[in-house]
């Protein structure tokens, strides 16, 4: 099984290494609210506003990054994003004015987040259709491992100096840029490979592994005019697919922002909250690669669709968890078991939907629009994480946790319906194979 991942193109391994380094050093966002409140003396509300500003910048950057990555190449965009982001982190470390800091956070998000659609498109460039699910799964493991390591290291650094959080984050961001600068070549087929007279059938020609290792050379213009971002939004099935991604991201936004406070209302101790949340990351680290290897035998859209149903089922378990909670009493073993079951079920669903969806996006996209397709998909997630916690918090405050998880489970089922609606269209483009 591991042999299949070791045989992935060298660029994939390098991108995963860079992502691991970058995510393991992503200290600032993990401690931003604490920094704004305890170090700068502003309210927690100001800290959450800073996060909202980052979300807006990330949303815009996803579109810009995808547009530029198709126009000028994946590599230049990633270099601009990472070195520019590292520079803005150093600037942020010395800015203490509330609005000045927000302006720096916006600039940081606009720069740094441009690399995501470019990196996703590069993986699609260098992998065959059969390799893509494995490649995106490996990247997903790198992201989650880095996110698990980062806060632990960041906590130790913050005890000593908040300024070092910014310096360390900038250093790891720049190090990712150095990896790209020194050892990763441009991969966009329409920029680095000679034009061909007409598209060729899959599987596509694969160049020498020690060269650019392109697998798509069927980029002969599908349009007489220049391809543009509008072409993405004219692709009806793809937009439905992105709506599904948005609804799934709404679910994950609740788990990221609202789940912890809700669990605390059930009498769960902080240590057990950490264990429940940590179970998700641990499962992804241990199970993602073998699960993806096993799922390769099934149609890609079928995997995504079933994963969304599992996410809905796992979230729905939370609706009934309150029945085992007693106000003012510590959580019972039965309640903890129910909560743990919920985490296990929706995490399996997450492992089925998230990395496989990135592979599907690549299969959906014409080569000359690949990064823009990934940019629009990333935008659906950025939008969900910008508004999801606000909506979830309102529902929980006004209607209670039961209604929150009912609405969230329905959102996951809505995502499954979107995936079912485009199942055939996606299969016709090769992603259902």
C-alpha positions as CSV (number, residue, x, y, z in Angstrom):
1,X,0.0,0.0,0.0
2,X,2.7,2.5,0.9
3,X,4.5,1.7,-2.3
4,X,1.7,3.4,-4.2
5,X,2.3,6.6,-2.3
6,X,6.1,6.4,-2.6
7,X,5.7,6.1,-6.4
8,X,3.9,9.4,-6.6
9,X,5.7,12.1,-8.5
10,X,8.6,13.8,-6.7
11,X,6.8,17.2,-6.9
12,X,4.0,15.8,-4.8
13,X,6.4,14.6,-2.0
14,X,8.1,18.0,-2.1
15,X,4.8,19.9,-1.9
16,X,3.6,17.7,1.0
17,X,6.9,18.3,2.8
18,X,6.6,22.1,2.3
19,X,3.0,22.0,3.5
20,X,4.0,20.1,6.6
21,X,6.7,22.6,7.5
22,X,4.4,25.5,6.8
23,X,1.4,24.1,8.8
24,X,3.6,23.0,11.7
25,X,4.9,26.6,11.9
26,X,1.5,28.2,11.5
27,X,1.6,29.7,15.0
28,X,0.1,33.1,14.6
29,X,-3.5,32.1,13.6
30,X,-3.6,29.5,16.3
31,X,-2.9,32.1,19.0
32,X,-4.2,35.2,17.3
33,X,-7.2,35.8,19.5
34,X,-5.1,35.2,22.7
35,X,-2.4,37.6,21.3
36,X,-4.9,40.3,20.5
37,X,-6.6,40.0,23.9
38,X,-3.7,39.3,26.3
39,X,-0.8,41.0,24.6
40,X,-2.4,44.0,22.9
41,X,-5.2,44.5,25.5
42,X,-8.2,44.4,23.1
43,X,-11.4,42.4,23.7
44,X,-12.0,38.9,22.6
45,X,-14.5,40.3,20.1
46,X,-11.7,42.3,18.4
47,X,-9.8,39.0,18.1
48,X,-12.7,37.3,16.4
49,X,-13.0,40.3,14.1
50,X,-9.4,39.8,13.1
51,X,-10.3,36.2,12.2
52,X,-13.2,37.5,10.1
53,X,-10.8,39.9,8.2
54,X,-8.5,36.9,7.5
55,X,-11.5,35.0,6.2
56,X,-12.4,37.8,3.8
57,X,-8.8,38.0,2.6
58,X,-8.6,34.3,2.1
59,X,-11.8,34.3,0.1
60,X,-10.5,36.9,-2.3
61,X,-7.0,35.3,-2.5
62,X,-8.5,32.0,-3.6
63,X,-10.0,33.7,-6.7
64,X,-6.9,35.8,-7.4
65,X,-4.5,32.9,-6.8
66,X,-6.4,30.6,-9.2
67,X,-6.6,33.3,-11.9
68,X,-2.9,34.1,-11.7
69,X,-1.7,30.5,-11.4
70,X,-3.4,29.7,-14.8
71,X,-2.1,33.0,-16.4
72,X,1.5,33.2,-15.2
73,X,2.1,29.7,-13.7
74,X,1.8,27.8,-10.4
75,X,5.4,28.4,-9.3
76,X,5.5,32.2,-9.5
77,X,2.2,32.5,-7.6
78,X,3.4,30.2,-4.8
79,X,6.7,32.1,-4.5
80,X,4.9,35.5,-4.3
81,X,2.4,34.1,-1.8
82,X,4.9,32.5,0.5
83,X,7.6,35.1,0.5
84,X,5.0,37.9,0.6
85,X,3.2,36.2,3.5
86,X,6.4,35.8,5.4
87,X,7.1,39.5,5.0
88,X,3.6,40.5,6.2
89,X,4.0,38.3,9.3
90,X,7.1,40.2,10.3
91,X,5.3,43.5,9.8
92,X,2.3,42.2,11.9
93,X,4.7,41.5,14.8
94,X,5.4,45.2,15.3
95,X,1.9,46.7,14.6
96,X,-0.2,47.2,17.7
97,X,-2.9,49.6,16.5
98,X,-6.2,47.7,16.1
99,X,-7.0,48.9,12.6
100,X,-3.4,48.7,11.5
101,X,-3.2,45.1,12.6
102,X,-6.4,44.3,10.7
103,X,-5.0,45.9,7.6
104,X,-1.9,43.7,8.0
105,X,-3.9,40.6,8.5
106,X,-5.9,41.4,5.4
107,X,-2.7,41.9,3.4
108,X,-1.3,38.7,4.8
109,X,-4.4,36.7,3.8
110,X,-4.5,38.2,0.4
111,X,-0.9,37.2,-0.2
112,X,-0.4,34.0,1.7
113,X,-3.6,32.2,0.7
114,X,-3.0,32.6,-3.0
115,X,-0.7,29.6,-2.9
116,X,-3.5,27.1,-2.1
117,X,-5.2,26.8,-5.6
118,X,-1.8,26.9,-7.2
119,X,-0.5,24.0,-5.1
120,X,-3.7,22.0,-5.7
121,X,-3.4,22.6,-9.5
122,X,0.2,21.6,-9.5
123,X,-0.6,18.2,-7.9
124,X,-3.3,17.8,-10.7
125,X,-0.7,18.7,-13.3
126,X,1.9,16.1,-12.3
127,X,-0.4,13.2,-11.4
128,X,-2.4,10.8,-13.5
129,X,-6.2,10.5,-12.8
130,X,-5.5,7.3,-11.0
131,X,-2.8,8.9,-8.8
132,X,-4.7,12.1,-7.8
133,X,-6.8,10.7,-5.0
134,X,-3.7,9.3,-3.3
135,X,-1.7,12.5,-3.9
136,X,-4.4,14.8,-2.4
137,X,-4.8,12.3,0.5
138,X,-1.1,12.5,1.2
139,X,-1.4,16.3,1.2
140,X,-4.4,16.1,3.5
141,X,-2.4,14.0,6.0
142,X,0.5,16.5,5.8
143,X,-1.9,19.4,6.6
144,X,-3.5,17.7,9.5
145,X,-0.2,16.5,11.0
146,X,1.2,20.0,10.7
147,X,-2.0,21.5,12.3
148,X,-1.5,19.0,15.2
149,X,2.1,19.8,15.7
150,X,1.9,23.6,15.3
151,X,-0.2,24.6,18.3
152,X,1.9,22.5,20.6
153,X,5.1,24.1,19.5
154,X,3.4,27.5,19.4
155,X,2.2,27.2,22.9
156,X,5.8,26.7,24.1
157,X,7.0,29.6,22.1
158,X,4.1,31.9,23.3
159,X,5.1,31.2,26.9
160,X,8.4,32.8,26.2
161,X,7.6,35.5,23.6
162,X,4.7,36.4,21.3
163,X,7.1,38.1,19.0
164,X,8.8,34.8,18.3
165,X,5.5,33.4,17.2
166,X,5.6,35.8,14.2
167,X,9.2,35.2,13.5
168,X,8.8,31.4,13.6
169,X,5.8,31.5,11.4
170,X,7.5,33.8,8.9
171,X,10.6,31.5,8.9
172,X,8.6,28.3,8.1
173,X,6.5,30.1,5.5
174,X,9.7,31.4,3.8
175,X,11.2,27.9,4.1
176,X,8.3,26.5,2.1
177,X,9.1,29.2,-0.5
178,X,12.7,28.2,-0.6
179,X,11.8,24.6,-1.3
180,X,9.7,25.7,-4.2
181,X,12.4,28.1,-5.5
182,X,15.2,25.5,-5.4
183,X,13.6,22.1,-6.3
184,X,10.1,22.5,-7.8
185,X,9.6,23.3,-11.5
186,X,6.7,25.0,-13.2
187,X,4.0,22.4,-14.1
188,X,1.2,24.2,-15.9
189,X,0.8,22.2,-19.1
190,X,-0.3,25.1,-21.3
191,X,2.8,27.1,-20.2
192,X,5.6,24.6,-20.3
193,X,4.7,21.9,-22.9
194,X,4.5,22.3,-26.7
195,X,1.0,22.6,-28.0
196,X,-0.6,19.6,-29.6
197,X,-3.0,19.6,-32.6
198,X,-5.9,18.1,-30.7
199,X,-6.8,16.6,-27.3
200,X,-5.7,13.0,-26.7
201,X,-7.6,10.4,-24.8
202,X,-6.8,9.4,-21.2
203,X,-4.5,8.1,-19.9
204,X,-2.4,11.0,-21.0
205,X,1.2,10.9,-22.0
206,X,3.6,11.0,-19.1
207,X,7.0,12.7,-19.5
208,X,10.2,11.6,-17.9
209,X,9.9,11.6,-14.1
210,X,13.1,13.7,-13.7
211,X,11.7,16.4,-16.0
212,X,8.5,18.3,-15.4
213,X,6.6,15.0,-15.1
214,X,3.4,16.4,-16.8
215,X,0.6,14.0,-17.4
216,X,-1.8,16.4,-19.2
217,X,-0.9,17.6,-22.6
218,X,-4.4,17.7,-24.0
219,X,-4.7,21.4,-23.3
220,X,-5.2,22.4,-27.0
221,X,-7.5,25.4,-26.6
222,X,-11.1,24.4,-26.1
223,X,-12.1,28.0,-26.8
224,X,-11.2,30.3,-29.6
225,X,-11.0,33.1,-27.2
226,X,-8.8,33.3,-24.1
227,X,-10.1,31.1,-21.2
228,X,-11.3,33.2,-18.3
229,X,-12.7,32.9,-14.8
230,X,-16.2,33.4,-16.2
231,X,-15.9,30.0,-17.9
232,X,-15.7,28.4,-14.4
233,X,-19.0,30.0,-13.4
234,X,-20.6,29.0,-16.6
235,X,-20.0,25.4,-15.8
236,X,-23.3,24.5,-14.1
237,X,-22.4,21.0,-12.8
238,X,-19.2,22.3,-11.3
239,X,-21.0,25.2,-9.5
240,X,-23.4,22.6,-8.0
241,X,-20.4,20.6,-6.9
242,X,-19.0,23.7,-5.2
243,X,-22.3,24.4,-3.4
244,X,-21.9,20.9,-2.0
245,X,-18.4,21.8,-0.9
246,X,-19.8,24.9,0.7
247,X,-22.4,22.9,2.7
248,X,-19.9,20.4,3.9
249,X,-17.6,23.2,4.9
250,X,-20.4,24.8,6.9
251,X,-20.5,21.5,8.9
252,X,-16.8,21.6,9.5
253,X,-16.9,25.3,10.5
254,X,-19.3,24.3,13.4
255,X,-17.0,21.6,14.5
256,X,-14.1,24.0,14.4
257,X,-15.7,26.9,16.2
258,X,-18.9,25.9,18.1
259,X,-18.3,22.2,19.0
260,X,-16.0,22.8,21.9
261,X,-18.3,25.3,23.8
262,X,-21.3,23.1,23.1
263,X,-19.5,20.0,24.6
264,X,-18.6,22.0,27.6
265,X,-22.3,22.7,28.3
266,X,-22.8,18.9,28.5
267,X,-20.4,18.7,31.5
268,X,-17.4,17.4,29.5
269,X,-14.1,18.4,31.1
270,X,-11.4,20.3,29.1
271,X,-9.1,17.3,29.0
272,X,-11.8,15.2,27.4
273,X,-12.7,18.0,25.0
274,X,-9.2,17.9,23.8
275,X,-9.3,14.1,23.4
276,X,-12.5,14.3,21.4
277,X,-11.1,16.9,19.1
278,X,-7.8,15.2,18.9
279,X,-9.4,11.9,17.8
280,X,-10.3,13.5,14.5
281,X,-6.6,14.4,13.7
282,X,-5.3,11.1,15.0
283,X,-7.7,9.2,12.8
284,X,-6.8,11.2,9.8
285,X,-3.1,10.7,10.4
286,X,-3.4,6.9,11.0
287,X,-6.2,6.0,8.6
288,X,-6.3,8.4,5.7
289,X,-3.7,6.7,3.4
290,X,-4.9,3.1,3.8
291,X,-8.6,4.2,3.5
292,X,-7.8,6.1,0.3
293,X,-5.9,3.1,-1.1
294,X,-9.0,0.9,-0.4
295,X,-11.4,3.5,-1.8
296,X,-9.6,3.5,-5.2
297,X,-11.7,0.5,-6.3
298,X,-14.9,2.6,-6.2
299,X,-16.2,5.5,-8.4
300,X,-14.8,8.8,-7.1
301,X,-18.1,10.6,-6.9
302,X,-19.6,7.6,-5.1
303,X,-17.0,7.9,-2.4
304,X,-17.7,11.6,-2.0
305,X,-21.4,11.1,-1.9
306,X,-21.3,8.3,0.7
307,X,-18.8,10.3,2.7
308,X,-21.2,13.3,2.9
309,X,-24.0,10.9,4.1
310,X,-21.6,9.6,6.8
311,X,-20.8,13.2,7.9
312,X,-24.6,13.8,8.2
313,X,-25.0,10.6,10.2
314,X,-22.1,11.4,12.5
315,X,-23.4,14.9,13.2
316,X,-27.0,13.6,13.7
317,X,-25.7,11.5,16.7
318,X,-25.0,14.8,18.5
319,X,-28.7,15.7,18.3
320,X,-29.4,12.9,20.8
321,X,-26.3,13.4,23.0
322,X,-28.1,16.0,25.1
323,X,-30.5,13.3,26.3
324,X,-27.6,11.7,28.2
325,X,-26.5,15.0,29.8
326,X,-27.6,16.3,33.2
327,X,-27.2,20.0,33.9
328,X,-24.5,20.6,36.5
329,X,-23.3,17.0,36.5
330,X,-20.1,15.7,34.9
331,X,-20.5,13.8,31.7
332,X,-21.3,10.1,32.1
333,X,-19.4,7.4,30.4
334,X,-22.4,6.7,28.2
335,X,-22.5,10.4,27.0
336,X,-18.7,10.3,26.3
337,X,-19.2,7.1,24.3
338,X,-21.9,8.7,22.2
339,X,-19.8,11.8,21.6
340,X,-16.8,9.6,20.6
341,X,-19.0,7.6,18.2
342,X,-20.1,10.8,16.6
343,X,-16.5,11.9,16.1
344,X,-15.5,8.6,14.6
345,X,-18.4,8.5,12.1
346,X,-18.1,12.0,10.8
347,X,-14.3,11.8,10.6
348,X,-14.6,8.7,8.4
349,X,-17.0,10.8,6.2
350,X,-14.5,13.7,6.2
351,X,-11.7,11.3,5.1
352,X,-13.8,10.1,2.2
353,X,-15.0,13.5,1.0
354,X,-12.2,16.1,1.5
355,X,-9.2,14.7,-0.3
356,X,-11.3,12.9,-2.9
357,X,-13.1,16.1,-3.7
358,X,-9.8,17.8,-4.6
359,X,-9.1,15.0,-7.1
360,X,-12.6,15.4,-8.5
361,X,-12.1,19.1,-9.0
362,X,-9.0,18.4,-11.1
363,X,-10.9,16.0,-13.2
364,X,-13.8,18.5,-13.6
365,X,-11.4,21.2,-14.9
366,X,-10.1,21.9,-18.4
367,X,-6.3,22.0,-18.1
368,X,-6.0,25.7,-19.0
369,X,-8.5,26.5,-16.2
370,X,-7.4,24.0,-13.5
371,X,-6.1,26.5,-11.0
372,X,-9.1,28.7,-11.4
373,X,-11.4,25.7,-10.7
374,X,-9.5,25.0,-7.6
375,X,-9.6,28.7,-6.6
376,X,-13.4,28.7,-6.9
377,X,-13.6,25.5,-4.8
378,X,-11.4,27.0,-2.2
379,X,-13.6,30.1,-2.2
380,X,-16.6,28.0,-1.2
381,X,-14.7,26.8,1.9
382,X,-13.4,30.3,2.7
383,X,-17.0,31.6,2.5
384,X,-18.3,28.8,4.7
385,X,-15.7,29.4,7.4
386,X,-16.3,33.2,7.3
387,X,-20.1,32.9,7.9
388,X,-20.5,29.4,9.4
389,X,-19.4,30.1,12.9
390,X,-21.5,33.3,13.1
391,X,-24.6,31.5,12.0
392,X,-23.9,28.5,14.2
393,X,-23.3,30.6,17.2
394,X,-26.7,32.4,16.7
395,X,-28.6,29.1,16.3
396,X,-26.9,27.7,19.5
397,X,-27.6,30.8,21.5
398,X,-31.2,31.2,20.4
399,X,-32.4,27.6,19.8
400,X,-30.0,25.3,21.5
401,X,-27.5,22.6,20.6
402,X,-30.1,20.2,19.3
403,X,-31.3,22.6,16.6
404,X,-27.7,23.5,15.7
405,X,-26.8,19.9,15.0
406,X,-30.1,19.2,13.2
407,X,-29.4,22.1,10.9
408,X,-25.8,21.0,10.4
409,X,-26.8,17.4,9.6
410,X,-29.3,18.8,7.1
411,X,-26.6,20.8,5.5
412,X,-24.5,17.7,5.1
413,X,-27.4,15.9,3.5
414,X,-27.8,18.9,1.2
415,X,-24.2,18.4,0.1
416,X,-24.9,14.8,-0.6
417,X,-27.9,15.9,-2.8
418,X,-25.6,18.2,-4.7
419,X,-23.1,15.4,-5.3
420,X,-25.8,13.1,-6.4
421,X,-27.1,15.7,-8.9
422,X,-23.7,16.0,-10.6
423,X,-22.7,12.3,-10.3
424,X,-23.2,11.6,-14.0
425,X,-21.7,14.9,-15.3
426,X,-18.6,14.3,-13.2
427,X,-18.3,10.7,-14.3
428,X,-18.4,11.7,-17.9
429,X,-15.3,13.9,-17.3
430,X,-13.4,11.0,-15.9
431,X,-13.8,11.6,-12.1
432,X,-16.3,8.9,-11.7
433,X,-13.9,6.2,-12.9
